[in-house]
Amino acid sequence: MSKYLLIMRGTDESNAAMMADIEELMARTRRFIEETVKAGVLLAAEGLDDPGQGVVVDFSGETPVVTDGPYGETKELFGGFFLLDVASKEEAVEWAKRVPAAPGSKIEIRRVPGSDEVPQAGE
């Protein structure tokens, strides 16, 4: 089994569409979570607060620079995630296709390497 992170990405427009029917979307999301729990693949799931409440620590210069949100230049925002333990990337894709998402949203799928795959000092 491998861990895959399903990253929910949205735009201002898709986030507005989501908020317009948030009760229905939340009900569908609860059902999706129940399905992943029943299948034994869900490790974690979280949504994130409004991006305007966050900050960015930018390491582009000599010292880190902290900037309050919102982030005007960002075209897509990371809105939350599902962490699944599945047999393959293909299985992760099949679960991602079932995520209740607002039109215009995207789900990015990234494998989480195991601790034995992370380079160690001196390698």
N, CA, C and O atoms as a GROMACS GRO file, in nm:
protein
  492
    1MET      N    1   0.085  -0.118   0.000
    1MET     CA    2   0.000   0.000   0.000
    1MET      C    3   0.089   0.124   0.000
    1MET      O    4   0.200   0.122   0.053
    2SER      N    5   0.040   0.229  -0.060
    2SER     CA    6   0.110   0.357  -0.065
    2SER      C    7   0.017   0.468  -0.021
    2SER      O    8  -0.105   0.458  -0.034
    3LYS      N    9   0.076   0.572   0.032
    3LYS     CA   10  -0.002   0.689   0.072
    3LYS      C   11  -0.007   0.786  -0.045
    3LYS      O   12   0.094   0.812  -0.110
    4TYR      N   13  -0.125   0.840  -0.069
    4TYR     CA   14  -0.144   0.943  -0.171
    4TYR      C   15  -0.221   1.058  -0.110
    4TYR      O   16  -0.319   1.038  -0.038
    5LEU      N   17  -0.176   1.179  -0.139
    5LEU     CA   18  -0.242   1.299  -0.093
    5LEU      C   19  -0.327   1.354  -0.207
    5LEU      O   20  -0.274   1.384  -0.314
    6LEU      N   21  -0.457   1.367  -0.184
    6LEU     CA   22  -0.547   1.428  -0.281
    6LEU      C   23  -0.562   1.573  -0.237
    6LEU      O   24  -0.629   1.601  -0.137
    7ILE      N   25  -0.502   1.664  -0.310
    7ILE     CA   26  -0.499   1.805  -0.273
    7ILE      C   27  -0.611   1.878  -0.346
    7ILE      O   28  -0.616   1.877  -0.469
    8MET      N   29  -0.699   1.939  -0.270
    8MET     CA   30  -0.811   2.014  -0.329
    8MET      C   31  -0.762   2.154  -0.365
    8MET      O   32  -0.714   2.228  -0.279
    9ARG      N   33  -0.777   2.189  -0.492
    9ARG     CA   34  -0.736   2.321  -0.540
    9ARG      C   35  -0.857   2.391  -0.600
    9ARG      O   36  -0.936   2.331  -0.673
   10GLY      N   37  -0.869   2.519  -0.569
   10GLY     CA   38  -0.981   2.595  -0.622
   10GLY      C   39  -0.936   2.734  -0.664
   10GLY      O   40  -0.827   2.779  -0.630
   11THR      N   41  -1.023   2.799  -0.737
   11THR     CA   42  -1.003   2.937  -0.777
   11THR      C   43  -1.104   3.023  -0.702
   11THR      O   44  -1.192   2.970  -0.634
   12ASP      N   45  -1.092   3.152  -0.714
   12ASP     CA   46  -1.193   3.239  -0.653
   12ASP      C   47  -1.332   3.203  -0.702
   12ASP      O   48  -1.428   3.202  -0.624
   13GLU      N   49  -1.344   3.173  -0.831
   13GLU     CA   50  -1.474   3.140  -0.890
   13GLU      C   51  -1.528   3.007  -0.837
   13GLU      O   52  -1.645   2.998  -0.800
   14SER      N   53  -1.443   2.903  -0.834
   14SER     CA   54  -1.492   2.774  -0.786
   14SER      C   55  -1.521   2.779  -0.636
   14SER      O   56  -1.614   2.713  -0.589
   15ASN      N   57  -1.443   2.857  -0.562
   15ASN     CA   58  -1.471   2.872  -0.418
   15ASN      C   59  -1.604   2.944  -0.396
   15ASN      O   60  -1.678   2.908  -0.305
   16ALA      N   61  -1.634   3.043  -0.478
   16ALA     CA   62  -1.763   3.113  -0.467
   16ALA      C   63  -1.878   3.017  -0.499
   16ALA      O   64  -1.981   3.019  -0.432
   17ALA      N   65  -1.861   2.933  -0.602
   17ALA     CA   66  -1.964   2.835  -0.638
   17ALA      C   67  -1.983   2.736  -0.524
   17ALA      O   68  -2.096   2.696  -0.495
   18MET      N   69  -1.874   2.696  -0.461
   18MET     CA   70  -1.882   2.604  -0.349
   18MET      C   71  -1.960   2.666  -0.233
   18MET      O   72  -2.044   2.599  -0.173
   19MET      N   73  -1.932   2.791  -0.202
   19MET     CA   74  -1.998   2.857  -0.090
   19MET      C   75  -2.146   2.880  -0.117
   19MET      O   76  -2.226   2.887  -0.023
   20ALA      N   77  -2.184   2.891  -0.244
   20ALA     CA   78  -2.323   2.914  -0.280
   20ALA      C   79  -2.410   2.794  -0.243
   20ALA      O   80  -2.530   2.809  -0.217
   21ASP      N   81  -2.351   2.674  -0.240
   21ASP     CA   82  -2.426   2.553  -0.207
   21ASP      C   83  -2.348   2.470  -0.106
   21ASP      O   84  -2.334   2.349  -0.122
   22ILE      N   85  -2.297   2.536  -0.002
   22ILE     CA   86  -2.207   2.472   0.093
   22ILE      C   87  -2.273   2.357   0.170
   22ILE      O   88  -2.207   2.257   0.197
   23GLU      N   89  -2.400   2.369   0.204
   23GLU     CA   90  -2.466   2.262   0.280
   23GLU      C   91  -2.470   2.131   0.202
   23GLU      O   92  -2.440   2.025   0.256
   24GLU      N   93  -2.506   2.140   0.075
   24GLU     CA   94  -2.511   2.020  -0.010
   24GLU      C   95  -2.371   1.963  -0.029
   24GLU      O   96  -2.352   1.842  -0.021
   25LEU      N   97  -2.273   2.049  -0.054
   25LEU     CA   98  -2.136   2.002  -0.073
   25LEU      C   99  -2.082   1.935   0.054
   25LEU      O  100  -2.014   1.833   0.046
   26MET      N  101  -2.113   1.991   0.169
   26MET     CA  102  -2.067   1.932   0.294
   26MET      C  103  -2.133   1.796   0.318
   26MET      O  104  -2.068   1.703   0.367
   27ALA      N  105  -2.259   1.782   0.283
   27ALA     CA  106  -2.327   1.653   0.297
   27ALA      C  107  -2.263   1.550   0.204
   27ALA      O  108  -2.241   1.435   0.245
   28ARG      N  109  -2.234   1.589   0.081
   28ARG     CA  110  -2.169   1.498  -0.013
   28ARG      C  111  -2.028   1.462   0.035
   28ARG      O  112  -1.984   1.349   0.018
   29THR      N  113  -1.959   1.558   0.094
   29THR     CA  114  -1.824   1.533   0.145
   29THR      C  115  -1.828   1.436   0.261
   29THR      O  116  -1.744   1.347   0.270
   30ARG      N  117  -1.925   1.451   0.351
   30ARG     CA  118  -1.939   1.357   0.462
   30ARG      C  119  -1.964   1.215   0.410
   30ARG      O  120  -1.908   1.118   0.462
   31ARG      N  121  -2.047   1.202   0.306
   31ARG     CA  122  -2.073   1.070   0.247
   31ARG      C  123  -1.944   1.013   0.186
   31ARG      O  124  -1.916   0.894   0.201
   32PHE      N  125  -1.867   1.098   0.117
   32PHE     CA  126  -1.741   1.053   0.057
   32PHE      C  127  -1.646   1.004   0.167
   32PHE      O  128  -1.584   0.899   0.152
   33ILE      N  129  -1.635   1.079   0.276
   33ILE     CA  130  -1.548   1.039   0.386
   33ILE      C  131  -1.594   0.906   0.445
   33ILE      O  132  -1.512   0.819   0.474
   34GLU      N  133  -1.725   0.889   0.462
   34GLU     CA  134  -1.778   0.762   0.512
   34GLU      C  135  -1.739   0.647   0.419
   34GLU      O  136  -1.704   0.539   0.467
   35GLU      N  137  -1.745   0.669   0.287
   35GLU     CA  138  -1.707   0.565   0.191
   35GLU      C  139  -1.559   0.529   0.204
   35GLU      O  140  -1.524   0.411   0.199
   36THR      N  141  -1.473   0.629   0.221
   36THR     CA  142  -1.329   0.601   0.232
   36THR      C  143  -1.297   0.530   0.364
   36THR      O  144  -1.209   0.444   0.369
   37VAL      N  145  -1.370   0.565   0.470
   37VAL     CA  146  -1.352   0.498   0.599
   37VAL      C  147  -1.396   0.353   0.587
   37VAL      O  148  -1.325   0.261   0.629
   38LYS      N  149  -1.514   0.332   0.528
   38LYS     CA  150  -1.567   0.197   0.510
   38LYS      C  151  -1.473   0.111   0.426
   38LYS      O  152  -1.459  -0.009   0.450
   39ALA      N  153  -1.408   0.172   0.326
   39ALA     CA  154  -1.314   0.100   0.240
   39ALA      C  155  -1.178   0.080   0.308
   39ALA      O  156  -1.094   0.005   0.258
   40GLY      N  157  -1.157   0.146   0.422
   40GLY     CA  158  -1.032   0.131   0.495
   40GLY      C  159  -0.914   0.203   0.435
   40GLY      O  160  -0.799   0.165   0.458
   41VAL      N  161  -0.940   0.310   0.356
   41VAL     CA  162  -0.829   0.380   0.290
   41VAL      C  163  -0.802   0.519   0.345
   41VAL      O  164  -0.697   0.576   0.315
   42LEU      N  165  -0.891   0.576   0.424
   42LEU     CA  166  -0.873   0.713   0.473
   42LEU      C  167  -0.778   0.717   0.592
   42LEU      O  168  -0.798   0.647   0.691
   43LEU      N  169  -0.673   0.799   0.580
   43LEU     CA  170  -0.581   0.822   0.690
   43LEU      C  171  -0.607   0.957   0.756
   43LEU      O  172  -0.592   0.972   0.877
   44ALA      N  173  -0.645   1.058   0.674
   44ALA     CA  174  -0.672   1.192   0.726
   44ALA      C  175  -0.747   1.271   0.621
   44ALA      O  176  -0.737   1.243   0.501
   45ALA      N  177  -0.822   1.371   0.666
   45ALA     CA  178  -0.893   1.463   0.577
   45ALA      C  179  -0.912   1.593   0.652
   45ALA      O  180  -0.958   1.594   0.766
   46GLU      N  181  -0.876   1.703   0.588
   46GLU     CA  182  -0.891   1.835   0.651
   46GLU      C  183  -0.920   1.940   0.544
   46GLU      O  184  -0.871   1.930   0.432
   47GLY      N  185  -0.999   2.038   0.581
   47GLY     CA  186  -1.019   2.156   0.499
   47GLY      C  187  -0.943   2.271   0.564
   47GLY      O  188  -0.912   2.266   0.683
   48LEU      N  189  -0.915   2.373   0.487
   48LEU     CA  190  -0.839   2.487   0.538
   48LEU      C  191  -0.926   2.610   0.551
   48LEU      O  192  -1.026   2.625   0.481
   49ASP      N  193  -0.887   2.699   0.641
   49ASP     CA  194  -0.955   2.826   0.663
   49ASP      C  195  -0.938   2.916   0.540
   49ASP      O  196  -0.858   2.887   0.451
   50ASP      N  197  -1.014   3.022   0.538
   50ASP     CA  198  -1.007   3.122   0.432
   50ASP      C  199  -0.862   3.167   0.411
   50ASP      O  200  -0.794   3.198   0.509
   51PRO      N  201  -0.815   3.173   0.285
   51PRO     CA  202  -0.676   3.212   0.261
   51PRO      C  203  -0.644   3.353   0.311
   51PRO      O  204  -0.527   3.383   0.337
   52GLY      N  205  -0.742   3.438   0.324
   52GLY     CA  206  -0.720   3.572   0.375
   52GLY      C  207  -0.677   3.573   0.520
   52GLY      O  208  -0.626   3.673   0.569
   53GLN      N  209  -0.697   3.461   0.589
   53GLN     CA  210  -0.657   3.450   0.729
   53GLN      C  211  -0.515   3.395   0.746
   53GLN      O  212  -0.463   3.392   0.857
   54GLY      N  213  -0.453   3.352   0.636
   54GLY     CA  214  -0.321   3.292   0.642
   54GLY      C  215  -0.209   3.391   0.619
   54GLY      O  216  -0.232   3.509   0.593
   55VAL      N  217  -0.089   3.341   0.629
   55VAL     CA  218   0.032   3.419   0.600
   55VAL      C  219   0.124   3.335   0.514
   55VAL      O  220   0.113   3.212   0.510
   56VAL      N  221   0.216   3.402   0.446
   56VAL     CA  222   0.320   3.336   0.368
   56VAL      C  223   0.454   3.378   0.426
   56VAL      O  224   0.477   3.496   0.452
   57VAL      N  225   0.543   3.281   0.446
   57VAL     CA  226   0.680   3.311   0.483
   57VAL      C  227   0.763   3.284   0.358
   57VAL      O  228   0.776   3.170   0.314
   58ASP      N  229   0.819   3.391   0.301
   58ASP     CA  230   0.891   3.386   0.173
   58ASP      C  231   1.041   3.384   0.199
   58ASP      O  232   1.095   3.473   0.265
   59PHE      N  233   1.108   3.282   0.146
   59PHE     CA  234   1.252   3.265   0.166
   59PHE      C  235   1.331   3.306   0.042
   59PHE      O  236   1.441   3.254   0.020
   60SER      N  237   1.278   3.398  -0.039
   60SER     CA  238   1.346   3.440  -0.162
   60SER      C  239   1.470   3.525  -0.135
   60SER      O  240   1.565   3.522  -0.213
   61GLY      N  241   1.470   3.600  -0.026
   61GLY     CA  242   1.582   3.688   0.005
   61GLY      C  243   1.672   3.631   0.112
   61GLY      O  244   1.666   3.512   0.146
   62GLU      N  245   1.757   3.719   0.166
   62GLU     CA  246   1.850   3.676   0.271
   62GLU      C  247   1.779   3.638   0.400
   62GLU      O  248   1.821   3.546   0.471
   63THR      N  249   1.671   3.710   0.431
   63THR     CA  250   1.594   3.679   0.552
   63THR      C  251   1.450   3.651   0.511
   63THR      O  252   1.401   3.707   0.413
   64PRO      N  253   1.382   3.566   0.586
   64PRO     CA  254   1.241   3.537   0.554
   64PRO      C  255   1.155   3.663   0.568
   64PRO      O  256   1.173   3.743   0.659
   65VAL      N  257   1.059   3.677   0.474
   65VAL     CA  258   0.965   3.788   0.476
   65VAL      C  259   0.825   3.730   0.495
   65VAL      O  260   0.784   3.640   0.422
   66VAL      N  261   0.752   3.782   0.594
   66VAL     CA  262   0.617   3.735   0.623
   66VAL      C  263   0.516   3.830   0.562
   66VAL      O  264   0.524   3.952   0.582
   67THR      N  265   0.422   3.775   0.485
   67THR     CA  266   0.318   3.854   0.420
   67THR      C  267   0.182   3.798   0.459
   67THR      O  268   0.159   3.678   0.450
   68ASP      N  269   0.092   3.885   0.502
   68ASP     CA  270  -0.044   3.843   0.532
   68ASP      C  271  -0.120   3.813   0.404
   68ASP      O  272  -0.092   3.872   0.300
   69GLY      N  273  -0.217   3.719   0.411
   69GLY     CA  274  -0.305   3.690   0.297
   69GLY      C  275  -0.406   3.802   0.282
   69GLY      O  276  -0.408   3.889   0.369
   70PRO      N  277  -0.488   3.807   0.180
   70PRO     CA  278  -0.496   3.709   0.071
   70PRO      C  279  -0.383   3.731  -0.029
   70PRO      O  280  -0.310   3.830  -0.022
   71TYR      N  281  -0.371   3.637  -0.120
   71TYR     CA  282  -0.259   3.636  -0.214
   71TYR      C  283  -0.309   3.668  -0.353
   71TYR      O  284  -0.355   3.579  -0.425
   72GLY      N  285  -0.301   3.794  -0.392
   72GLY     CA  286  -0.357   3.840  -0.518
   72GLY      C  287  -0.304   3.772  -0.641
   72GLY      O  288  -0.377   3.753  -0.738
   73GLU      N  289  -0.175   3.732  -0.638
   73GLU     CA  290  -0.117   3.672  -0.758
   73GLU      C  291  -0.146   3.523  -0.771
   73GLU      O  292  -0.112   3.463  -0.873
   74THR      N  293  -0.207   3.462  -0.671
   74THR     CA  294  -0.235   3.319  -0.674
   74THR      C  295  -0.357   3.291  -0.761
   74THR      O  296  -0.462   3.352  -0.743
   75LYS      N  297  -0.341   3.198  -0.855
   75LYS     CA  298  -0.452   3.161  -0.942
   75LYS      C  299  -0.531   3.044  -0.884
   75LYS      O  300  -0.653   3.035  -0.904
   76GLU      N  301  -0.464   2.956  -0.812
   76GLU     CA  302  -0.531   2.843  -0.748
   76GLU      C  303  -0.489   2.838  -0.602
   76GLU      O  304  -0.373   2.862  -0.567
   77LEU      N  305  -0.585   2.806  -0.517
   77LEU     CA  306  -0.559   2.800  -0.374
   77LEU      C  307  -0.577   2.657  -0.325
   77LEU      O  308  -0.668   2.587  -0.369
   78PHE      N  309  -0.493   2.615  -0.235
   78PHE     CA  310  -0.498   2.485  -0.170
   78PHE      C  311  -0.607   2.495  -0.064
   78PHE      O  312  -0.593   2.571   0.032
   79GLY      N  313  -0.715   2.417  -0.078
   79GLY     CA  314  -0.829   2.430   0.011
   79GLY      C  315  -0.842   2.321   0.114
   79GLY      O  316  -0.919   2.335   0.210
   80GLY      N  317  -0.771   2.212   0.098
   80GLY     CA  318  -0.779   2.101   0.190
   80GLY      C  319  -0.723   1.975   0.126
   80GLY      O  320  -0.670   1.979   0.015
   81PHE      N  321  -0.736   1.863   0.197
   81PHE     CA  322  -0.678   1.740   0.144
   81PHE      C  323  -0.746   1.617   0.202
   81PHE      O  324  -0.815   1.622   0.304
   82PHE      N  325  -0.724   1.506   0.132
   82PHE     CA  326  -0.757   1.372   0.180
   82PHE      C  327  -0.627   1.293   0.169
   82PHE      O  328  -0.563   1.294   0.064
   83LEU      N  329  -0.587   1.225   0.274
   83LEU     CA  330  -0.470   1.138   0.271
   83LEU      C  331  -0.521   0.994   0.271
   83LEU      O  332  -0.586   0.950   0.366
   84LEU      N  333  -0.490   0.922   0.163
   84LEU     CA  334  -0.539   0.786   0.146
   84LEU      C  335  -0.425   0.687   0.144
   84LEU      O  336  -0.314   0.720   0.102
   85ASP      N  337  -0.451   0.566   0.190
   85ASP     CA  338  -0.357   0.455   0.184
   85ASP      C  339  -0.417   0.354   0.087
   85ASP      O  340  -0.507   0.278   0.123
   86VAL      N  341  -0.367   0.354  -0.036
   86VAL     CA  342  -0.424   0.272  -0.142
   86VAL      C  343  -0.314   0.192  -0.212
   86VAL      O  344  -0.195   0.216  -0.190
   87ALA      N  345  -0.354   0.099  -0.295
   87ALA     CA  346  -0.260   0.008  -0.360
   87ALA      C  347  -0.181   0.071  -0.474
   87ALA      O  348  -0.072   0.025  -0.506
   88SER      N  349  -0.236   0.177  -0.536
   88SER     CA  350  -0.169   0.230  -0.655
   88SER      C  351  -0.214   0.373  -0.684
   88SER      O  352  -0.312   0.422  -0.628
   89LYS      N  353  -0.139   0.437  -0.773
   89LYS     CA  354  -0.178   0.571  -0.818
   89LYS      C  355  -0.313   0.563  -0.889
   89LYS      O  356  -0.396   0.654  -0.876
   90GLU      N  357  -0.335   0.457  -0.962
   90GLU     CA  358  -0.462   0.440  -1.034
   90GLU      C  359  -0.580   0.436  -0.936
   90GLU      O  360  -0.685   0.493  -0.963
   91GLU      N  361  -0.562   0.368  -0.824
   91GLU     CA  362  -0.669   0.364  -0.724
   91GLU      C  363  -0.690   0.502  -0.664
   91GLU      O  364  -0.804   0.542  -0.639
   92ALA      N  365  -0.582   0.576  -0.640
   92ALA     CA  366  -0.594   0.713  -0.589
   92ALA      C  367  -0.671   0.799  -0.688
   92ALA      O  368  -0.754   0.881  -0.647
   93VAL      N  369  -0.644   0.782  -0.817
   93VAL     CA  370  -0.716   0.857  -0.920
   93VAL      C  371  -0.865   0.823  -0.916
   93VAL      O  372  -0.948   0.913  -0.927
   94GLU      N  373  -0.898   0.696  -0.900
   94GLU     CA  374  -1.040   0.658  -0.895
   94GLU      C  375  -1.110   0.722  -0.776
   94GLU      O  376  -1.224   0.767  -0.788
   95TRP      N  377  -1.043   0.727  -0.659
   95TRP     CA  378  -1.103   0.796  -0.544
   95TRP      C  379  -1.115   0.945  -0.572
   95TRP      O  380  -1.216   1.006  -0.538
   96ALA      N  381  -1.012   1.004  -0.633
   96ALA     CA  382  -1.015   1.148  -0.662
   96ALA      C  383  -1.132   1.185  -0.752
   96ALA      O  384  -1.192   1.292  -0.736
   97LYS      N  385  -1.165   1.098  -0.846
   97LYS     CA  386  -1.279   1.124  -0.936
   97LYS      C  387  -1.411   1.130  -0.860
   97LYS      O  388  -1.509   1.187  -0.909
   98ARG      N  389  -1.414   1.072  -0.740
   98ARG     CA  390  -1.537   1.068  -0.661
   98ARG      C  391  -1.547   1.181  -0.558
   98ARG      O  392  -1.650   1.196  -0.493
   99VAL      N  393  -1.440   1.260  -0.543
   99VAL     CA  394  -1.442   1.370  -0.446
   99VAL      C  395  -1.550   1.470  -0.487
   99VAL      O  396  -1.555   1.512  -0.602
  100PRO      N  397  -1.636   1.508  -0.394
  100PRO     CA  398  -1.734   1.612  -0.427
  100PRO      C  399  -1.662   1.746  -0.440
  100PRO      O  400  -1.608   1.797  -0.342
  101ALA      N  401  -1.661   1.801  -0.558
  101ALA     CA  402  -1.589   1.926  -0.582
  101ALA      C  403  -1.675   2.020  -0.664
  101ALA      O  404  -1.756   1.977  -0.747
  102ALA      N  405  -1.658   2.149  -0.640
  102ALA     CA  406  -1.732   2.250  -0.715
  102ALA      C  407  -1.676   2.258  -0.857
  102ALA      O  408  -1.557   2.234  -0.879
  103PRO      N  409  -1.760   2.292  -0.954
  103PRO     CA  410  -1.711   2.310  -1.091
  103PRO      C  411  -1.596   2.409  -1.094
  103PRO      O  412  -1.601   2.513  -1.028
  104GLY      N  413  -1.492   2.376  -1.170
  104GLY     CA  414  -1.374   2.462  -1.179
  104GLY      C  415  -1.264   2.424  -1.081
  104GLY      O  416  -1.153   2.474  -1.090
  105SER      N  417  -1.296   2.334  -0.988
  105SER     CA  418  -1.196   2.287  -0.892
  105SER      C  419  -1.108   2.181  -0.956
  105SER      O  420  -1.141   2.127  -1.062
  106LYS      N  421  -0.996   2.152  -0.892
  106LYS     CA  422  -0.905   2.046  -0.936
  106LYS      C  423  -0.861   1.967  -0.815
  106LYS      O  424  -0.858   2.019  -0.703
  107ILE      N  425  -0.826   1.842  -0.838
  107ILE     CA  426  -0.766   1.758  -0.735
  107ILE      C  427  -0.628   1.718  -0.786
  107ILE      O  428  -0.616   1.652  -0.889
  108GLU      N  429  -0.526   1.759  -0.713
  108GLU     CA  430  -0.389   1.718  -0.746
  108GLU      C  431  -0.358   1.594  -0.662
  108GLU      O  432  -0.389   1.591  -0.543
  109ILE      N  433  -0.298   1.493  -0.725
  109ILE     CA  434  -0.266   1.368  -0.656
  109ILE      C  435  -0.115   1.355  -0.647
  109ILE      O  436  -0.045   1.358  -0.748
  110ARG      N  437  -0.066   1.341  -0.523
  110ARG     CA  438   0.078   1.327  -0.501
  110ARG      C  439   0.104   1.209  -0.409
  110ARG      O  440   0.040   1.196  -0.305
  111ARG      N  441   0.198   1.124  -0.448
  111ARG     CA  442   0.236   1.012  -0.362
  111ARG      C  443   0.321   1.064  -0.247
  111ARG      O  444   0.403   1.155  -0.265
  112VAL      N  445   0.302   1.008  -0.129
  112VAL     CA  446   0.382   1.043  -0.012
  112VAL      C  447   0.488   0.933   0.003
  112VAL      O  448   0.454   0.819   0.037
  113PRO      N  449   0.614   0.966  -0.021
  113PRO     CA  450   0.718   0.863  -0.010
  113PRO      C  451   0.729   0.807   0.132
  113PRO      O  452   0.709   0.880   0.229
  114GLY      N  453   0.761   0.680   0.142
  114GLY     CA  454   0.783   0.618   0.273
  114GLY      C  455   0.914   0.666   0.333
  114GLY      O  456   1.001   0.718   0.262
  115SER      N  457   0.929   0.650   0.463
  115SER     CA  458   1.051   0.696   0.530
  115SER      C  459   1.176   0.630   0.474
  115SER      O  460   1.284   0.688   0.480
  116ASP      N  461   1.163   0.508   0.420
  116ASP     CA  462   1.277   0.441   0.360
  116ASP      C  463   1.316   0.498   0.224
  116ASP      O  464   1.420   0.460   0.169
  117GLU      N  465   1.235   0.587   0.171
  117GLU     CA  466   1.265   0.650   0.042
  117GLU      C  467   1.322   0.790   0.054
  117GLU      O  468   1.366   0.848  -0.046
  118VAL      N  469   1.321   0.846   0.174
  118VAL     CA  470   1.368   0.982   0.194
  118VAL      C  471   1.520   0.978   0.205
  118VAL      O  472   1.575   0.903   0.286
  119PRO      N  473   1.591   1.059   0.123
  119PRO     CA  474   1.738   1.060   0.130
  119PRO      C  475   1.787   1.095   0.271
  119PRO      O  476   1.735   1.185   0.336
  120GLN      N  477   1.886   1.022   0.316
  120GLN     CA  478   1.946   1.045   0.446
  120GLN      C  479   2.075   1.124   0.429
  120GLN      O  480   2.135   1.124   0.322
  121ALA      N  481   2.118   1.191   0.536
  121ALA     CA  482   2.243   1.266   0.534
  121ALA      C  483   2.357   1.172   0.495
  121ALA      O  484   2.366   1.060   0.545
  122GLY      N  485   2.445   1.220   0.406
  122GLY     CA  486   2.559   1.140   0.365
  122GLY      C  487   2.534   1.050   0.246
  122GLY      O  488   2.626   0.981   0.202
  123GLU      N  489   2.413   1.049   0.194
  123GLU     CA  490   2.384   0.963   0.077
  123GLU      C  491   2.411   1.036  -0.052
  123GLU      O  492   2.392   0.980  -0.160
   0.00000   0.00000   0.00000
